[in-house]
Amino acid sequence: MGILDFVKSGVREMMIARPDALKHLIVYKHPDQNIPFWSQLTVDSDECALFFKDGRYVGHLPPGRHTLQSQNIPFLNNLVNKFTGGDVFIAEVFFVKTQPVRGLPFGGPLESMEDPILYEFVTPRIFGEFSLVVVDPVRFVIGYHGQAAGANDNDVILSWIKGKFFMSVKTVIAQTCAQQQKSLLNLGGMSMELAARIVQSAPNLEEIGVRVLEIGNFNINFAAEDQKLLREANKSRGEARRGVGIAADQARAKQFELDQKFGQDARYTQMAGGWNQYAAGQAMLGAGEGMAKGGGDAGVAGLGAQMAVGVGMAHMMNPAHQQGYGHQGYPGAPPQGAPPGYPGAPPGYPGAPQGYPGAPQGYPGAPQPAAAAGAGGAQTVEQRLQRLAELKSKGLISEEDFQARKAKILEEI
């Protein structure tokens, strides 16, 4: 039955609303352009109704139930069809959602990019959901959707918007990694920060009356080969960083040890009365330790050098030698013409007892040099130690015997 027959039958009311099965659509176009006067138009609370005639926007109605008559809705006068005697409106009616549309999927592979930390080229993939809202229904229909009926699928309607949005996602991911110097493997733990950046950098869709609101759950992943490549590179980097950390800890420990030693040396230097005295004491201790260990691998010659250093330093540090009377011409020597037997005169000084033990050679009463060992005289300490070492090297005495005899010889010094 045609619309004219419907009007002529005396039925004055007709119900116009979006079908329940199509309430999810962002834009729904009512299929019939001929609308009788006194029809009841129902607009849901999350949408508005737009009226177009001859491709031109005429007006809109907010949520609620409206009786279509020109007395209540003035812009309907522009829609009256005079041919029907003023009983019919001719208009295209579009129902457009004004509440946010959520759960819109997006995703796919990003461009091949270099990890700024691991220096490997991979192709990340990102998948998630976002929401948007139509802030200007008229501009959205005219500038984007068009006045055709459109598809009964929001994904088809929003395909261009999602593609443009995904381009901004790629830009944000690349910029975030480069600016913060973070590996692509760390992006999974930056969901909140990335979501805020993506929304902030979302494309400007004001020209089509749309605004992106927020990002829902999303994840970044990699193909199996890319995942393996990044993990191996990250493992190698971790091992290198651990090596650096261990070396740094060892260096700090060594520095701490040196600082402690320096502090101790400073205190002991002050206690010894000066650096020279402390250094001489340390040298004597070192010589003593070397002799106690039997010279180690240094050999007999090294052992003799240690003894000479120790004895010489002990002689220098002995107050009796530093403050007593020395030979004439040396520090501490008595004045010229001191009488024989002058108190404190060193052995061998004129007036000192002849043959006094320890009298310097060349002074009266000083003992004559011992004859060489080959001539039947007594052997020196060095010669005895050397002989002892030769016996050990030939296997004639054991190590324990060598150490015992060496210690006995050293005790005679």
C-alpha positions as CSV (number, residue, x, y, z in Angstrom):
1,M,0.0,0.0,0.0
2,G,1.5,3.4,-1.1
3,I,1.9,6.3,1.2
4,L,-1.0,8.2,-0.5
5,D,-3.3,5.3,0.1
6,F,-2.1,5.1,3.7
7,V,-2.9,8.8,4.2
8,K,-6.2,8.6,2.5
9,S,-7.3,5.7,4.7
10,G,-7.6,8.2,7.5
11,V,-4.7,6.9,9.5
12,R,-2.9,10.0,10.7
13,E,-0.1,8.5,12.8
14,M,3.0,6.6,11.9
15,M,5.8,5.4,14.3
16,I,9.3,6.3,13.1
17,A,12.4,5.1,15.1
18,R,15.7,3.2,14.8
19,P,15.2,-0.6,14.7
20,D,16.6,-2.4,17.8
21,A,18.8,-4.6,15.6
22,L,20.6,-1.5,14.2
23,K,21.0,0.6,17.4
24,H,24.7,-0.2,17.4
25,L,25.3,1.8,14.2
26,I,26.9,5.2,14.4
27,V,24.7,6.4,11.5
28,Y,21.3,4.9,10.6
29,K,19.2,6.3,7.7
30,H,15.4,5.9,7.8
31,P,14.5,4.0,4.6
32,D,11.3,6.0,3.7
33,Q,11.5,9.7,2.8
34,N,7.7,10.2,2.8
35,I,6.6,10.9,6.4
36,P,3.0,11.7,7.2
37,F,2.0,14.6,9.4
38,W,1.3,13.7,13.0
39,S,3.8,10.8,12.9
40,Q,5.6,9.9,16.1
41,L,9.3,10.2,15.8
42,T,11.3,8.6,18.7
43,V,14.9,9.6,19.2
44,D,17.0,7.5,21.7
45,S,18.9,9.2,24.5
46,D,22.3,8.5,22.9
47,E,21.5,10.0,19.4
48,C,19.9,12.8,17.5
49,A,17.8,12.9,14.3
50,L,18.9,15.0,11.3
51,F,16.6,16.1,8.5
52,F,17.8,16.7,5.0
53,K,15.9,17.7,1.9
54,D,17.3,17.9,-1.6
55,G,20.8,17.3,-0.3
56,R,20.6,20.2,2.1
57,Y,20.5,20.1,5.9
58,V,17.2,21.5,7.3
59,G,17.2,20.8,11.1
60,H,17.6,18.3,13.8
61,L,15.6,16.9,16.8
62,P,17.1,15.9,20.2
63,P,16.4,12.8,22.2
64,G,12.7,12.2,23.0
65,R,9.4,11.5,21.3
66,H,8.3,14.1,18.8
67,T,4.9,14.6,17.0
68,L,5.8,15.8,13.5
69,Q,3.7,18.9,12.8
70,S,4.8,22.3,11.7
71,Q,3.2,24.0,14.6
72,N,5.6,22.2,17.1
73,I,8.6,22.0,14.8
74,P,8.9,25.1,12.6
75,F,11.6,23.8,10.2
76,L,9.1,21.1,9.0
77,N,7.3,23.8,6.9
78,N,10.3,23.5,4.6
79,L,9.6,19.8,4.2
80,V,5.8,19.8,3.4
81,N,4.8,18.3,0.1
82,K,2.1,20.5,-1.4
83,F,1.2,17.8,-3.8
84,T,-0.4,15.8,-1.0
85,G,-2.4,18.6,0.3
86,G,0.1,19.3,3.1
87,D,-0.3,15.9,4.8
88,V,3.1,14.5,4.0
89,F,6.7,15.6,4.7
90,I,9.4,14.7,2.2
91,A,12.8,14.4,4.0
92,E,15.8,12.1,4.6
93,V,16.1,11.3,8.3
94,F,19.4,10.2,9.8
95,F,19.9,8.9,13.3
96,V,23.4,9.7,14.5
97,K,24.9,8.5,17.8
98,T,26.2,11.2,20.0
99,Q,27.5,9.1,22.9
100,P,31.1,7.6,22.7
101,V,31.5,4.5,20.6
102,R,33.9,2.1,22.4
103,G,35.6,-1.1,21.5
104,L,36.7,-0.1,18.0
105,P,39.5,-2.4,17.0
106,F,42.8,-1.3,15.5
107,G,46.1,-2.9,14.8
108,G,48.6,-4.5,12.5
109,P,52.3,-4.5,11.8
110,L,54.3,-1.3,12.3
111,E,57.1,-0.3,9.9
112,S,60.4,-2.1,10.2
113,M,62.4,-0.2,12.8
114,E,65.7,-0.4,14.6
115,D,65.7,-1.1,18.4
116,P,67.5,2.0,19.9
117,I,69.1,-0.1,22.6
118,L,69.7,-3.5,21.0
119,Y,70.4,-2.3,17.5
120,E,68.4,-5.0,15.8
121,F,65.9,-4.3,13.0
122,V,62.5,-5.9,13.7
123,T,58.8,-5.3,12.8
124,P,56.6,-4.8,15.9
125,R,52.9,-5.5,15.8
126,I,50.3,-3.7,17.9
127,F,46.7,-4.5,18.5
128,G,44.1,-2.8,20.7
129,E,40.9,-0.9,20.9
130,F,39.9,2.8,21.0
131,S,36.9,4.9,21.4
132,L,35.6,8.0,19.7
133,V,32.7,10.3,19.8
134,V,30.8,12.3,17.1
135,V,31.0,15.9,18.4
136,D,29.3,17.4,15.3
137,P,26.7,15.1,13.7
138,V,25.9,17.3,10.8
139,R,29.6,17.7,9.8
140,F,30.1,13.9,10.3
141,V,27.2,13.0,7.9
142,I,28.1,15.7,5.3
143,G,31.9,15.6,5.5
144,Y,32.5,11.9,6.1
145,H,29.6,9.4,6.1
146,G,27.6,10.9,3.2
147,Q,23.8,10.8,2.7
148,A,23.7,7.3,1.4
149,A,22.3,4.6,3.6
150,G,25.8,3.2,4.3
151,A,26.8,-0.2,5.5
152,N,25.3,-1.9,8.6
153,D,28.8,-2.2,10.1
154,N,30.7,0.4,12.1
155,D,34.1,-1.2,11.1
156,V,33.3,-0.5,7.4
157,I,32.0,3.0,8.2
158,L,35.1,3.9,10.3
159,S,37.7,2.1,8.2
160,W,39.3,5.4,7.0
161,I,39.4,6.8,10.5
162,K,41.0,3.7,11.9
163,G,43.7,3.8,9.2
164,K,44.5,7.4,9.9
165,F,44.6,6.7,13.7
166,F,46.9,3.8,13.2
167,M,49.4,6.0,11.4
168,S,49.6,8.2,14.5
169,V,50.2,5.1,16.6
170,K,53.2,4.2,14.5
171,T,54.6,7.7,15.0
172,V,54.2,7.6,18.8
173,I,55.9,4.2,19.2
174,A,58.9,5.2,17.1
175,Q,59.3,8.6,18.9
176,T,58.9,7.1,22.4
177,C,61.7,4.6,21.8
178,A,64.0,7.1,20.3
179,Q,63.4,9.8,22.9
180,Q,63.5,7.6,26.0
181,Q,66.2,5.3,24.7
182,K,64.2,2.2,25.6
183,S,64.2,-1.1,23.9
184,L,61.1,-2.3,22.0
185,L,61.0,-5.1,24.6
186,N,60.1,-2.6,27.3
187,L,57.1,-1.2,25.5
188,G,54.8,-3.7,27.1
189,G,55.3,-2.2,30.5
190,M,54.6,1.3,29.2
191,S,50.9,0.8,28.3
192,M,49.5,3.7,30.3
193,E,52.1,6.2,29.1
194,L,51.8,5.1,25.5
195,A,48.0,5.2,25.6
196,A,48.2,8.9,26.8
197,R,50.7,9.8,24.2
198,I,48.7,8.1,21.4
199,V,45.5,10.0,22.4
200,Q,47.5,13.2,22.6
201,S,48.9,12.6,19.1
202,A,45.7,11.3,17.6
203,P,44.9,12.8,14.2
204,N,42.8,16.0,14.2
205,L,39.4,14.8,13.0
206,E,37.5,18.0,13.8
207,E,36.9,18.6,10.1
208,I,34.6,15.5,10.0
209,G,33.2,16.1,13.5
210,V,34.9,13.3,15.3
211,R,37.3,13.1,18.3
212,V,39.3,10.2,19.6
213,L,38.7,9.8,23.4
214,E,40.9,7.0,24.8
215,I,42.8,3.8,24.2
216,G,41.5,0.6,25.5
217,N,43.6,-2.6,26.2
218,F,46.4,-3.0,23.6
219,N,49.5,-5.0,23.3
220,I,52.7,-5.0,21.3
221,N,54.2,-8.2,20.1
222,F,56.7,-9.6,17.6
223,A,57.0,-12.4,15.2
224,A,58.7,-15.5,16.6
225,E,62.0,-14.8,14.8
226,D,62.0,-11.1,15.8
227,Q,61.3,-12.1,19.4
228,K,64.2,-14.5,19.5
229,L,66.5,-12.0,17.9
230,L,65.7,-9.3,20.5
231,R,66.0,-11.7,23.4
232,E,69.4,-12.9,22.4
233,A,70.6,-9.4,21.9
234,N,69.2,-8.4,25.2
235,K,71.0,-11.4,26.9
236,S,74.3,-10.4,25.4
237,R,73.8,-6.8,26.5
238,G,73.0,-8.0,30.0
239,E,76.2,-10.1,30.3
240,A,78.2,-7.1,29.1
241,R,76.6,-4.8,31.7
242,R,77.2,-7.4,34.5
243,G,80.9,-7.5,33.5
244,V,81.1,-3.8,33.7
245,G,79.3,-3.7,37.0
246,I,81.6,-6.4,38.5
247,A,84.7,-4.5,37.3
248,A,83.3,-1.3,38.8
249,D,82.7,-3.0,42.1
250,Q,86.2,-4.4,42.2
251,A,87.7,-1.0,41.4
252,R,85.7,0.6,44.2
253,A,86.8,-2.1,46.6
254,K,90.4,-1.6,45.6
255,Q,90.1,2.1,46.1
256,F,88.6,1.6,49.5
257,E,91.5,-0.6,50.4
258,L,94.0,2.0,49.2
259,D,92.1,4.8,51.1
260,Q,92.3,2.7,54.3
261,K,96.0,2.0,53.8
262,F,96.7,5.7,53.2
263,G,94.8,6.6,56.4
264,Q,96.8,4.1,58.4
265,D,100.1,5.3,56.9
266,A,99.2,8.8,57.7
267,R,98.6,7.9,61.4
268,Y,101.7,5.7,61.7
269,T,103.9,8.4,60.0
270,Q,102.7,10.9,62.6
271,M,103.5,8.3,65.4
272,A,106.9,7.6,64.0
273,G,107.9,11.2,63.9
274,G,108.1,11.6,60.1
275,W,107.9,9.9,56.8
276,N,111.6,9.0,56.6
277,Q,111.4,7.2,59.9
278,Y,108.2,5.4,59.0
279,A,109.6,4.4,55.6
280,A,112.8,3.1,57.2
281,G,110.8,1.1,59.7
282,Q,108.6,-0.4,56.9
283,A,111.8,-1.4,55.0
284,M,113.2,-3.1,58.0
285,L,109.9,-5.0,58.5
286,G,110.0,-6.1,54.9
287,A,113.6,-7.2,55.2
288,G,112.8,-9.2,58.3
289,E,109.8,-10.9,56.7
290,G,111.9,-11.9,53.7
291,M,114.6,-13.4,56.0
292,A,111.9,-15.2,58.0
293,K,110.6,-16.8,54.8
294,G,114.0,-17.9,53.8
295,G,114.3,-15.6,50.9
296,G,111.7,-17.5,48.9
297,D,112.6,-17.9,45.3
298,A,115.0,-14.9,45.4
299,G,118.0,-17.1,46.1
300,V,120.9,-16.5,48.4
301,A,122.0,-13.3,46.8
302,G,118.5,-11.8,47.5
303,L,118.7,-13.0,51.0
304,G,122.0,-11.3,51.5
305,A,120.6,-8.1,50.1
306,Q,117.7,-8.2,52.5
307,M,120.0,-8.8,55.5
308,A,122.2,-5.9,54.4
309,V,119.2,-3.6,54.1
310,G,117.8,-4.6,57.5
311,V,121.1,-4.3,59.3
312,G,122.0,-1.0,57.7
313,M,118.6,0.5,58.5
314,A,118.8,-0.7,62.1
315,H,122.2,0.9,62.3
316,M,120.8,4.2,61.0
317,M,117.9,4.2,63.3
318,N,119.8,3.2,66.4
319,P,119.9,6.3,68.7
320,A,123.3,5.3,70.0
321,H,124.8,5.6,66.5
322,Q,122.9,8.8,65.8
323,Q,123.7,10.6,69.0
324,G,127.0,8.9,70.2
325,Y,130.5,9.9,69.3
326,G,131.7,8.7,65.8
327,H,135.0,8.8,64.1
328,Q,136.7,12.1,63.6
329,G,135.3,13.8,60.6
330,Y,131.9,12.1,61.0
331,P,128.8,13.4,62.7
332,G,129.2,13.0,66.4
333,A,133.0,12.7,66.3
334,P,134.8,14.1,69.4
335,P,136.7,17.4,69.0
336,Q,140.2,17.4,67.7
337,G,142.8,16.5,70.4
338,A,140.4,14.6,72.7
339,P,142.4,12.6,75.2
340,P,142.8,8.9,74.8
341,G,140.0,6.9,76.4
342,Y,137.6,9.8,76.0
343,P,134.2,8.7,77.4
344,G,132.0,7.3,74.7
345,A,134.9,6.9,72.2
346,P,134.1,4.2,69.7
347,P,136.2,1.0,69.7
348,G,139.5,1.4,68.0
349,Y,139.7,5.1,68.9
350,P,143.0,6.1,70.3
351,G,142.9,4.9,73.8
352,A,140.3,2.3,73.3
353,P,141.2,-1.2,74.4
354,Q,143.1,-3.1,71.7
355,G,141.0,-5.7,69.9
356,Y,137.8,-4.4,71.3
357,P,135.0,-6.3,69.7
358,G,133.4,-4.3,66.9
359,A,136.4,-1.9,66.5
360,P,136.4,-0.6,62.9
361,Q,139.0,-2.1,60.6
362,G,142.0,0.1,60.1
363,Y,142.0,1.5,63.6
364,P,144.6,0.4,66.2
365,G,143.5,-2.8,67.7
366,A,141.0,-3.6,64.9
367,P,140.8,-7.3,63.9
368,Q,142.5,-8.2,60.6
369,P,140.2,-9.4,57.8
370,A,139.6,-13.1,58.0
371,A,141.5,-15.3,55.5
372,A,139.6,-16.5,52.5
373,A,137.8,-19.8,52.9
374,G,140.1,-21.4,50.3
375,A,143.0,-20.5,52.5
376,G,141.7,-22.3,55.5
377,G,140.0,-19.2,57.2
378,A,136.4,-19.0,58.5
379,Q,133.6,-18.7,55.9
380,T,131.3,-15.7,55.8
381,V,127.6,-16.0,56.3
382,E,127.0,-15.5,52.6
383,Q,129.4,-18.3,51.8
384,R,127.8,-20.6,54.3
385,L,124.3,-20.0,53.0
386,Q,125.5,-20.4,49.4
387,R,127.1,-23.7,50.3
388,L,124.0,-24.8,52.1
389,A,121.9,-24.0,49.0
390,E,124.3,-26.0,46.8
391,L,123.9,-29.0,49.0
392,K,120.1,-28.7,48.8
393,S,120.2,-28.3,45.0
394,K,122.3,-31.5,44.7
395,G,119.8,-33.4,46.8
396,L,122.2,-34.0,49.6
397,I,119.9,-32.4,52.3
398,S,116.2,-32.2,52.5
399,E,114.1,-29.0,52.5
400,E,113.4,-29.3,56.2
401,D,117.1,-29.7,57.0
402,F,117.9,-26.7,54.7
403,Q,115.4,-24.5,56.5
404,A,116.6,-25.5,59.9
405,R,120.3,-25.0,59.1
406,K,119.6,-21.7,57.4
407,A,117.8,-20.4,60.5
408,K,120.6,-21.4,62.7
409,I,123.1,-19.6,60.5
410,L,121.0,-16.4,60.6
411,E,120.7,-16.5,64.3
412,E,124.5,-16.0,64.5
413,I,124.2,-12.6,62.9
